């Protein structure tokens, strides 16, 4: 398990570059509960006490891959730090790069998980029941399919919130 550290507090605000005392910081302070819940979701998705079949390292690599797909280098770097802390970099490092296609991995289960995360991140409307069946056929259990969907939804939410905060800060 990856332990939480002080620099993980409010990942969205920190990586979006929200300056203390700025109008955006003041607005977020008025919505502190949302930021607290977002941070709690981050911790629950990336470093749960019971990760099931999606290890902390796999979760970090999937999140880094999603962030890279969306061009968010700061968030991808954050997830690479979590991958390093997981001790699983040697197992998953290549999978973090969106330039490495899912079909290049020998492990059938990893291939299916990467493919599904890519679809949900890049073209969620194209996801079908067949994609779920492909995960099951690769040995991914139903609880882990739900965990994968939750992780993908959270990271994509995080990316969009951070993009919005950056746009507000730039205007």
Buried (B, 14 or more C-beta within 10 A) or exposed (E): EBEEEEEBEBBBBBBBBBEEEEEBBEEBEEEEEEBEEBBEBBBEBBBBEEBEBBBBBBBBBBBBBBBBBBEBEBBBEBBBBBBBBBEBBEBBBEBBEBEBEBEEBEEEBBBBBBBBBBBBBEEEEEBEEEBBEBBEEBEBEEEBBEBBBBBBBBBBEBBEBBBEBBEBBEE
